[in-house]
Amino acid sequence: MAEPKGTVVLAYSGGLDTSCILVWLKEQGYEVVAFLANIGQKEDFAEARKKALALGAKKVYVEDVSREFVEEFIWPAVQANALYEDRYLLGTSLARPCIARKLVEIAQKEGARFVSHGATGKGNDQVRFELSCYALCPGIKVIAPWRLPEFYHRFPGRRELMDYAEKHGIPVPVTPKAPWSMDENLMHISYEAGILENPKVIHHPRLPRGGPRVCSLIGNFTAGRVPVKVTNAKDGATRQAALELFVYLNEIAGKHGVGRIDIVENRFIGMKSRGIYETPAGTILYHAHLDIEAFTMDREVRKIKQGLALKFSELVYNGFWHSPECEFIRHCISRSQELVEGKVRLSVFKGQVYILGRESPQSLYNEELV
């Protein structure tokens, strides 16, 4: 065992990679505090905590950040009508700075000089985690094992990770591994890598056969703020609290296959990658907010705001959420929303969102003049 090097807080998922990283960090002489963020993914958090402790974690934090994720990260993106490269609603890009903020908070609480993550050296997440950590705590040191030669030479592939896990008593999945990787949070589910690296391979969506009947909803936006209520026009069911509203929209829109895209995007590090995303609630809110904004916002203000939204989307995708320029743009966009208020009626059916009508006390539409 190496000489003691201090405490490191590891962004832990409970999967094979971060479980092996936890044990490897201990081999290097670190005391490991594991942090698992509940950001809306389907996960057995109690089992993950138990596993991390069994692998030698000094302490395990399981933190529910779902509500702050919706209110402090997703809502500003809805206000911006944020889209990266015209199609991507930034599900993972928004989640990473939320997780990183809690990671740094725990490191400061524990007096840890180091944080660590399991992101690879070819993806965007390494940048998103690290820029966030350095912005929030400039003195922190980030350990990124997948960029360290002593780690990636030792583990050039999954087979070596599996062998290491077996040797160190790390539980490994007994079910067959999917031929792609999947990441889930409240905003979306993403699929990439594996066989999907061939851009011709078709990924079959997980949609119910036949699908449910058309569903009509009414979304309410309050001036200068964000979605405040959704009402099911059929049964009268309403949701008002931010988290509950968003979860309900995910449920309704998910049944209809709303928000599924298959795209090739430009990563920050300079390569193209393929991603398949399912963003049901985010897609409904994008269309609803876009509609009420066009109804209530001055034309010239909207032109400027659209330019800011493009820059905002690029900054968020590239990991600059906690930068001063991104904070400034969020403030400008929030200011533009002061008169964006009203109701939007819409329906979802077979993967599509249909706007049916809108009303607002701040409307700039003159029916008599028209």
Contacts in CASP RR format, 6 or more apart in sequence:
PFRMAT RR
TARGET T0000
AUTHOR 0000-0000-0000
METHOD contacts of the structure
MODEL  1
MAEPKGTVVLAYSGGLDTSCILVWLKEQGYEVVAFLANIGQKEDFAEARK
KALALGAKKVYVEDVSREFVEEFIWPAVQANALYEDRYLLGTSLARPCIA
RKLVEIAQKEGARFVSHGATGKGNDQVRFELSCYALCPGIKVIAPWRLPE
FYHRFPGRRELMDYAEKHGIPVPVTPKAPWSMDENLMHISYEAGILENPK
VIHHPRLPRGGPRVCSLIGNFTAGRVPVKVTNAKDGATRQAALELFVYLN
EIAGKHGVGRIDIVENRFIGMKSRGIYETPAGTILYHAHLDIEAFTMDRE
VRKIKQGLALKFSELVYNGFWHSPECEFIRHCISRSQELVEGKVRLSVFK
GQVYILGRESPQSLYNEELV
1 26 0 8 1.000
1 27 0 8 1.000
1 29 0 8 1.000
2 27 0 8 1.000
2 28 0 8 1.000
2 29 0 8 1.000
3 29 0 8 1.000
4 29 0 8 1.000
4 31 0 8 1.000
5 28 0 8 1.000
5 29 0 8 1.000
5 30 0 8 1.000
5 114 0 8 1.000
6 29 0 8 1.000
6 30 0 8 1.000
6 31 0 8 1.000
6 112 0 8 1.000
6 113 0 8 1.000
6 114 0 8 1.000
7 30 0 8 1.000
7 31 0 8 1.000
7 32 0 8 1.000
7 33 0 8 1.000
7 58 0 8 1.000
7 110 0 8 1.000
7 111 0 8 1.000
7 112 0 8 1.000
7 113 0 8 1.000
7 114 0 8 1.000
8 25 0 8 1.000
8 30 0 8 1.000
8 31 0 8 1.000
8 32 0 8 1.000
8 33 0 8 1.000
8 112 0 8 1.000
8 114 0 8 1.000
8 115 0 8 1.000
8 116 0 8 1.000
8 143 0 8 1.000
9 32 0 8 1.000
9 33 0 8 1.000
9 34 0 8 1.000
9 35 0 8 1.000
9 103 0 8 1.000
9 106 0 8 1.000
9 107 0 8 1.000
9 110 0 8 1.000
9 112 0 8 1.000
9 114 0 8 1.000
9 115 0 8 1.000
9 116 0 8 1.000
10 18 0 8 1.000
10 21 0 8 1.000
10 22 0 8 1.000
10 25 0 8 1.000
10 32 0 8 1.000
10 33 0 8 1.000
10 34 0 8 1.000
10 35 0 8 1.000
10 57 0 8 1.000
10 115 0 8 1.000
10 116 0 8 1.000
10 117 0 8 1.000
11 18 0 8 1.000
11 35 0 8 1.000
11 37 0 8 1.000
11 99 0 8 1.000
11 100 0 8 1.000
11 103 0 8 1.000
11 115 0 8 1.000
11 116 0 8 1.000
11 117 0 8 1.000
11 118 0 8 1.000
11 129 0 8 1.000
12 18 0 8 1.000
12 19 0 8 1.000
12 22 0 8 1.000
12 34 0 8 1.000
12 35 0 8 1.000
12 36 0 8 1.000
12 48 0 8 1.000
12 52 0 8 1.000
12 57 0 8 1.000
12 60 0 8 1.000
13 36 0 8 1.000
13 48 0 8 1.000
14 36 0 8 1.000
14 48 0 8 1.000
14 51 0 8 1.000
14 52 0 8 1.000
16 158 0 8 1.000
16 161 0 8 1.000
16 162 0 8 1.000
16 165 0 8 1.000
16 170 0 8 1.000
16 172 0 8 1.000
16 173 0 8 1.000
17 118 0 8 1.000
17 161 0 8 1.000
18 118 0 8 1.000
19 51 0 8 1.000
19 52 0 8 1.000
19 55 0 8 1.000
19 165 0 8 1.000
19 170 0 8 1.000
19 171 0 8 1.000
20 155 0 8 1.000
20 161 0 8 1.000
20 164 0 8 1.000
20 165 0 8 1.000
20 168 0 8 1.000
20 170 0 8 1.000
21 116 0 8 1.000
21 118 0 8 1.000
21 145 0 8 1.000
22 32 0 8 1.000
22 34 0 8 1.000
22 52 0 8 1.000
22 55 0 8 1.000
22 56 0 8 1.000
22 57 0 8 1.000
23 55 0 8 1.000
23 56 0 8 1.000
23 164 0 8 1.000
23 168 0 8 1.000
23 170 0 8 1.000
24 145 0 8 1.000
24 151 0 8 1.000
24 164 0 8 1.000
25 32 0 8 1.000
25 116 0 8 1.000
25 143 0 8 1.000
25 145 0 8 1.000
26 32 0 8 1.000
26 56 0 8 1.000
30 114 0 8 1.000
30 143 0 8 1.000
31 58 0 8 1.000
32 56 0 8 1.000
32 57 0 8 1.000
32 58 0 8 1.000
33 57 0 8 1.000
33 58 0 8 1.000
33 59 0 8 1.000
33 60 0 8 1.000
33 61 0 8 1.000
33 106 0 8 1.000
33 110 0 8 1.000
33 112 0 8 1.000
34 52 0 8 1.000
34 57 0 8 1.000
34 59 0 8 1.000
34 60 0 8 1.000
34 61 0 8 1.000
35 60 0 8 1.000
35 61 0 8 1.000
35 63 0 8 1.000
35 102 0 8 1.000
35 103 0 8 1.000
35 106 0 8 1.000
36 43 0 8 1.000
36 45 0 8 1.000
36 48 0 8 1.000
36 49 0 8 1.000
36 52 0 8 1.000
36 60 0 8 1.000
36 61 0 8 1.000
36 62 0 8 1.000
36 63 0 8 1.000
37 63 0 8 1.000
37 65 0 8 1.000
37 98 0 8 1.000
37 99 0 8 1.000
37 102 0 8 1.000
38 45 0 8 1.000
38 62 0 8 1.000
38 63 0 8 1.000
38 64 0 8 1.000
38 65 0 8 1.000
38 66 0 8 1.000
39 65 0 8 1.000
39 66 0 8 1.000
39 69 0 8 1.000
39 95 0 8 1.000
39 98 0 8 1.000
39 99 0 8 1.000
39 185 0 8 1.000
39 186 0 8 1.000
40 66 0 8 1.000
40 69 0 8 1.000
40 184 0 8 1.000
40 185 0 8 1.000
40 186 0 8 1.000
41 184 0 8 1.000
41 185 0 8 1.000
42 184 0 8 1.000
45 62 0 8 1.000
48 62 0 8 1.000
49 60 0 8 1.000
49 62 0 8 1.000
51 171 0 8 1.000
52 60 0 8 1.000
53 60 0 8 1.000
55 168 0 8 1.000
55 170 0 8 1.000
59 110 0 8 1.000
61 106 0 8 1.000
63 102 0 8 1.000
63 106 0 8 1.000
65 98 0 8 1.000
65 99 0 8 1.000
65 102 0 8 1.000
66 186 0 8 1.000
66 243 0 8 1.000
67 242 0 8 1.000
67 243 0 8 1.000
68 98 0 8 1.000
69 94 0 8 1.000
69 95 0 8 1.000
69 98 0 8 1.000
69 185 0 8 1.000
69 186 0 8 1.000
69 187 0 8 1.000
70 186 0 8 1.000
70 242 0 8 1.000
70 243 0 8 1.000
70 246 0 8 1.000
71 226 0 8 1.000
71 242 0 8 1.000
71 243 0 8 1.000
72 98 0 8 1.000
73 94 0 8 1.000
73 95 0 8 1.000
73 97 0 8 1.000
73 98 0 8 1.000
73 321 0 8 1.000
74 94 0 8 1.000
74 186 0 8 1.000
74 187 0 8 1.000
74 246 0 8 1.000
74 282 0 8 1.000
75 226 0 8 1.000
75 227 0 8 1.000
75 242 0 8 1.000
76 330 0 8 1.000
76 333 0 8 1.000
76 334 0 8 1.000
77 89 0 8 1.000
77 90 0 8 1.000
77 94 0 8 1.000
77 316 0 8 1.000
78 226 0 8 1.000
78 227 0 8 1.000
78 282 0 8 1.000
78 285 0 8 1.000
78 286 0 8 1.000
78 289 0 8 1.000
79 226 0 8 1.000
79 289 0 8 1.000
79 333 0 8 1.000
79 334 0 8 1.000
79 337 0 8 1.000
79 340 0 8 1.000
80 308 0 8 1.000
80 309 0 8 1.000
80 312 0 8 1.000
80 313 0 8 1.000
80 330 0 8 1.000
80 333 0 8 1.000
81 286 0 8 1.000
81 289 0 8 1.000
81 290 0 8 1.000
81 293 0 8 1.000
81 306 0 8 1.000
81 309 0 8 1.000
82 89 0 8 1.000
82 90 0 8 1.000
82 309 0 8 1.000
82 312 0 8 1.000
82 313 0 8 1.000
82 316 0 8 1.000
83 89 0 8 1.000
83 90 0 8 1.000
83 286 0 8 1.000
83 309 0 8 1.000
83 313 0 8 1.000
84 90 0 8 1.000
84 93 0 8 1.000
84 265 0 8 1.000
84 313 0 8 1.000
84 314 0 8 1.000
84 316 0 8 1.000
84 317 0 8 1.000
85 263 0 8 1.000
85 265 0 8 1.000
85 266 0 8 1.000
87 261 0 8 1.000
87 263 0 8 1.000
87 265 0 8 1.000
88 261 0 8 1.000
88 263 0 8 1.000
88 265 0 8 1.000
88 277 0 8 1.000
88 317 0 8 1.000
89 187 0 8 1.000
89 188 0 8 1.000
89 277 0 8 1.000
89 279 0 8 1.000
89 282 0 8 1.000
89 283 0 8 1.000
89 286 0 8 1.000
90 187 0 8 1.000
90 313 0 8 1.000
90 316 0 8 1.000
90 317 0 8 1.000
91 185 0 8 1.000
91 187 0 8 1.000
91 188 0 8 1.000
91 190 0 8 1.000
91 277 0 8 1.000
91 279 0 8 1.000
92 124 0 8 1.000
92 125 0 8 1.000
92 183 0 8 1.000
92 185 0 8 1.000
92 187 0 8 1.000
92 188 0 8 1.000
92 190 0 8 1.000
93 124 0 8 1.000
93 128 0 8 1.000
93 316 0 8 1.000
93 317 0 8 1.000
93 319 0 8 1.000
93 321 0 8 1.000
94 187 0 8 1.000
94 316 0 8 1.000
94 321 0 8 1.000
95 185 0 8 1.000
95 187 0 8 1.000
96 125 0 8 1.000
96 128 0 8 1.000
96 129 0 8 1.000
96 132 0 8 1.000
96 319 0 8 1.000
96 321 0 8 1.000
97 128 0 8 1.000
97 132 0 8 1.000
97 316 0 8 1.000
97 319 0 8 1.000
97 321 0 8 1.000
97 322 0 8 1.000
99 129 0 8 1.000
100 128 0 8 1.000
100 129 0 8 1.000
100 132 0 8 1.000
100 133 0 8 1.000
100 136 0 8 1.000
100 322 0 8 1.000
101 132 0 8 1.000
101 136 0 8 1.000
101 322 0 8 1.000
103 115 0 8 1.000
103 117 0 8 1.000
103 129 0 8 1.000
103 133 0 8 1.000
104 115 0 8 1.000
104 132 0 8 1.000
104 133 0 8 1.000
104 136 0 8 1.000
104 137 0 8 1.000
104 140 0 8 1.000
106 112 0 8 1.000
107 113 0 8 1.000
107 114 0 8 1.000
107 115 0 8 1.000
107 137 0 8 1.000
107 140 0 8 1.000
108 137 0 8 1.000
113 139 0 8 1.000
113 140 0 8 1.000
113 141 0 8 1.000
114 140 0 8 1.000
114 141 0 8 1.000
114 142 0 8 1.000
114 143 0 8 1.000
115 133 0 8 1.000
115 140 0 8 1.000
115 141 0 8 1.000
115 142 0 8 1.000
115 143 0 8 1.000
116 142 0 8 1.000
116 143 0 8 1.000
116 144 0 8 1.000
116 145 0 8 1.000
117 125 0 8 1.000
117 126 0 8 1.000
117 129 0 8 1.000
117 130 0 8 1.000
117 142 0 8 1.000
117 144 0 8 1.000
118 144 0 8 1.000
118 145 0 8 1.000
118 146 0 8 1.000
119 125 0 8 1.000
119 126 0 8 1.000
119 129 0 8 1.000
119 144 0 8 1.000
119 146 0 8 1.000
120 126 0 8 1.000
120 146 0 8 1.000
121 144 0 8 1.000
121 146 0 8 1.000
121 147 0 8 1.000
121 269 0 8 1.000
122 267 0 8 1.000
122 269 0 8 1.000
122 271 0 8 1.000
123 267 0 8 1.000
123 269 0 8 1.000
123 273 0 8 1.000
124 267 0 8 1.000
124 268 0 8 1.000
124 269 0 8 1.000
124 317 0 8 1.000
124 318 0 8 1.000
124 319 0 8 1.000
126 144 0 8 1.000
126 146 0 8 1.000
126 147 0 8 1.000
127 268 0 8 1.000
127 269 0 8 1.000
127 318 0 8 1.000
127 319 0 8 1.000
128 319 0 8 1.000
128 321 0 8 1.000
129 142 0 8 1.000
130 142 0 8 1.000
130 144 0 8 1.000
131 319 0 8 1.000
131 320 0 8 1.000
131 322 0 8 1.000
131 323 0 8 1.000
132 319 0 8 1.000
132 321 0 8 1.000
132 322 0 8 1.000
133 140 0 8 1.000
133 142 0 8 1.000
134 140 0 8 1.000
134 142 0 8 1.000
135 322 0 8 1.000
135 323 0 8 1.000
136 322 0 8 1.000
145 151 0 8 1.000
145 152 0 8 1.000
146 152 0 8 1.000
154 160 0 8 1.000
154 164 0 8 1.000
155 161 0 8 1.000
155 164 0 8 1.000
158 177 0 8 1.000
162 172 0 8 1.000
164 170 0 8 1.000
165 171 0 8 1.000
165 172 0 8 1.000
166 172 0 8 1.000
179 194 0 8 1.000
179 195 0 8 1.000
179 196 0 8 1.000
180 191 0 8 1.000
180 192 0 8 1.000
180 193 0 8 1.000
180 194 0 8 1.000
180 195 0 8 1.000
180 196 0 8 1.000
180 203 0 8 1.000
181 191 0 8 1.000
181 192 0 8 1.000
181 193 0 8 1.000
181 194 0 8 1.000
182 189 0 8 1.000
182 190 0 8 1.000
182 191 0 8 1.000
183 189 0 8 1.000
183 190 0 8 1.000
184 190 0 8 1.000
186 243 0 8 1.000
186 246 0 8 1.000
186 247 0 8 1.000
186 250 0 8 1.000
186 281 0 8 1.000
187 279 0 8 1.000
187 281 0 8 1.000
187 282 0 8 1.000
188 277 0 8 1.000
188 278 0 8 1.000
188 279 0 8 1.000
188 282 0 8 1.000
189 277 0 8 1.000
189 278 0 8 1.000
190 275 0 8 1.000
190 276 0 8 1.000
190 277 0 8 1.000
190 278 0 8 1.000
191 203 0 8 1.000
191 275 0 8 1.000
191 276 0 8 1.000
191 277 0 8 1.000
192 273 0 8 1.000
192 274 0 8 1.000
192 275 0 8 1.000
192 276 0 8 1.000
195 201 0 8 1.000
196 203 0 8 1.000
196 274 0 8 1.000
196 275 0 8 1.000
196 276 0 8 1.000
197 274 0 8 1.000
199 264 0 8 1.000
199 274 0 8 1.000
203 262 0 8 1.000
203 276 0 8 1.000
205 257 0 8 1.000
205 260 0 8 1.000
205 278 0 8 1.000
207 257 0 8 1.000
208 255 0 8 1.000
211 255 0 8 1.000
211 256 0 8 1.000
211 350 0 8 1.000
212 255 0 8 1.000
212 256 0 8 1.000
213 349 0 8 1.000
214 347 0 8 1.000
214 348 0 8 1.000
214 349 0 8 1.000
215 232 0 8 1.000
215 234 0 8 1.000
215 252 0 8 1.000
215 255 0 8 1.000
215 256 0 8 1.000
215 347 0 8 1.000
215 348 0 8 1.000
215 349 0 8 1.000
216 232 0 8 1.000
216 233 0 8 1.000
216 234 0 8 1.000
216 345 0 8 1.000
216 346 0 8 1.000
216 347 0 8 1.000
216 356 0 8 1.000
217 230 0 8 1.000
217 231 0 8 1.000
217 232 0 8 1.000
217 233 0 8 1.000
217 249 0 8 1.000
217 252 0 8 1.000
217 284 0 8 1.000
217 345 0 8 1.000
217 346 0 8 1.000
217 347 0 8 1.000
217 348 0 8 1.000
218 230 0 8 1.000
218 231 0 8 1.000
218 233 0 8 1.000
218 343 0 8 1.000
218 344 0 8 1.000
218 345 0 8 1.000
218 346 0 8 1.000
219 227 0 8 1.000
219 229 0 8 1.000
219 230 0 8 1.000
219 231 0 8 1.000
219 288 0 8 1.000
219 343 0 8 1.000
219 344 0 8 1.000
219 345 0 8 1.000
219 346 0 8 1.000
220 227 0 8 1.000
220 228 0 8 1.000
220 229 0 8 1.000
220 230 0 8 1.000
220 231 0 8 1.000
220 342 0 8 1.000
220 343 0 8 1.000
221 227 0 8 1.000
221 228 0 8 1.000
221 288 0 8 1.000
221 289 0 8 1.000
221 292 0 8 1.000
221 340 0 8 1.000
221 341 0 8 1.000
221 342 0 8 1.000
221 343 0 8 1.000
221 344 0 8 1.000
222 228 0 8 1.000
222 341 0 8 1.000
222 342 0 8 1.000
223 337 0 8 1.000
223 338 0 8 1.000
223 339 0 8 1.000
223 340 0 8 1.000
223 341 0 8 1.000
223 362 0 8 1.000
224 334 0 8 1.000
224 337 0 8 1.000
224 338 0 8 1.000
224 339 0 8 1.000
224 340 0 8 1.000
224 341 0 8 1.000
225 337 0 8 1.000
226 242 0 8 1.000
227 242 0 8 1.000
227 245 0 8 1.000
227 285 0 8 1.000
227 288 0 8 1.000
227 289 0 8 1.000
228 240 0 8 1.000
229 238 0 8 1.000
229 239 0 8 1.000
229 240 0 8 1.000
229 245 0 8 1.000
230 238 0 8 1.000
230 239 0 8 1.000
230 245 0 8 1.000
230 248 0 8 1.000
230 249 0 8 1.000
231 237 0 8 1.000
231 238 0 8 1.000
232 238 0 8 1.000
232 252 0 8 1.000
233 345 0 8 1.000
237 248 0 8 1.000
239 245 0 8 1.000
239 247 0 8 1.000
239 248 0 8 1.000
239 249 0 8 1.000
246 281 0 8 1.000
247 281 0 8 1.000
249 280 0 8 1.000
249 281 0 8 1.000
249 282 0 8 1.000
249 284 0 8 1.000
249 285 0 8 1.000
250 280 0 8 1.000
250 281 0 8 1.000
252 280 0 8 1.000
252 284 0 8 1.000
252 348 0 8 1.000
253 259 0 8 1.000
253 280 0 8 1.000
253 281 0 8 1.000
253 282 0 8 1.000
253 283 0 8 1.000
253 284 0 8 1.000
253 348 0 8 1.000
253 353 0 8 1.000
254 278 0 8 1.000
254 280 0 8 1.000
256 280 0 8 1.000
256 348 0 8 1.000
256 349 0 8 1.000
256 350 0 8 1.000
256 351 0 8 1.000
256 352 0 8 1.000
257 278 0 8 1.000
257 280 0 8 1.000
257 350 0 8 1.000
257 351 0 8 1.000
258 280 0 8 1.000
258 283 0 8 1.000
258 284 0 8 1.000
258 348 0 8 1.000
258 351 0 8 1.000
258 352 0 8 1.000
258 353 0 8 1.000
259 277 0 8 1.000
259 278 0 8 1.000
259 279 0 8 1.000
259 280 0 8 1.000
259 282 0 8 1.000
259 283 0 8 1.000
259 351 0 8 1.000
260 276 0 8 1.000
260 277 0 8 1.000
260 278 0 8 1.000
260 279 0 8 1.000
260 351 0 8 1.000
261 276 0 8 1.000
261 277 0 8 1.000
261 279 0 8 1.000
262 274 0 8 1.000
262 275 0 8 1.000
262 276 0 8 1.000
263 274 0 8 1.000
263 275 0 8 1.000
263 276 0 8 1.000
263 277 0 8 1.000
264 272 0 8 1.000
264 273 0 8 1.000
264 274 0 8 1.000
264 275 0 8 1.000
265 272 0 8 1.000
265 273 0 8 1.000
265 274 0 8 1.000
265 275 0 8 1.000
266 272 0 8 1.000
267 273 0 8 1.000
268 317 0 8 1.000
268 318 0 8 1.000
268 319 0 8 1.000
283 353 0 8 1.000
284 346 0 8 1.000
284 348 0 8 1.000
284 353 0 8 1.000
287 346 0 8 1.000
287 353 0 8 1.000
287 355 0 8 1.000
288 344 0 8 1.000
288 346 0 8 1.000
288 355 0 8 1.000
289 340 0 8 1.000
291 344 0 8 1.000
291 355 0 8 1.000
291 357 0 8 1.000
291 358 0 8 1.000
292 340 0 8 1.000
292 341 0 8 1.000
292 342 0 8 1.000
292 343 0 8 1.000
292 344 0 8 1.000
292 358 0 8 1.000
292 360 0 8 1.000
293 302 0 8 1.000
293 337 0 8 1.000
293 340 0 8 1.000
294 302 0 8 1.000
295 358 0 8 1.000
295 360 0 8 1.000
295 363 0 8 1.000
295 364 0 8 1.000
295 365 0 8 1.000
296 339 0 8 1.000
296 340 0 8 1.000
296 341 0 8 1.000
296 342 0 8 1.000
296 360 0 8 1.000
296 362 0 8 1.000
296 363 0 8 1.000
296 364 0 8 1.000
297 305 0 8 1.000
297 336 0 8 1.000
297 339 0 8 1.000
297 340 0 8 1.000
297 364 0 8 1.000
298 364 0 8 1.000
301 336 0 8 1.000
302 336 0 8 1.000
304 336 0 8 1.000
305 332 0 8 1.000
305 333 0 8 1.000
305 336 0 8 1.000
308 329 0 8 1.000
308 332 0 8 1.000
308 333 0 8 1.000
308 336 0 8 1.000
309 333 0 8 1.000
311 329 0 8 1.000
312 326 0 8 1.000
312 329 0 8 1.000
312 330 0 8 1.000
312 333 0 8 1.000
315 321 0 8 1.000
315 323 0 8 1.000
315 325 0 8 1.000
315 326 0 8 1.000
315 329 0 8 1.000
316 326 0 8 1.000
320 326 0 8 1.000
339 362 0 8 1.000
340 362 0 8 1.000
341 360 0 8 1.000
341 361 0 8 1.000
341 362 0 8 1.000
342 358 0 8 1.000
342 359 0 8 1.000
342 360 0 8 1.000
342 361 0 8 1.000
342 362 0 8 1.000
343 358 0 8 1.000
343 359 0 8 1.000
343 360 0 8 1.000
344 355 0 8 1.000
344 357 0 8 1.000
344 358 0 8 1.000
345 355 0 8 1.000
345 356 0 8 1.000
345 357 0 8 1.000
345 358 0 8 1.000
346 353 0 8 1.000
346 354 0 8 1.000
346 355 0 8 1.000
346 356 0 8 1.000
346 357 0 8 1.000
347 353 0 8 1.000
347 354 0 8 1.000
347 356 0 8 1.000
348 354 0 8 1.000
END
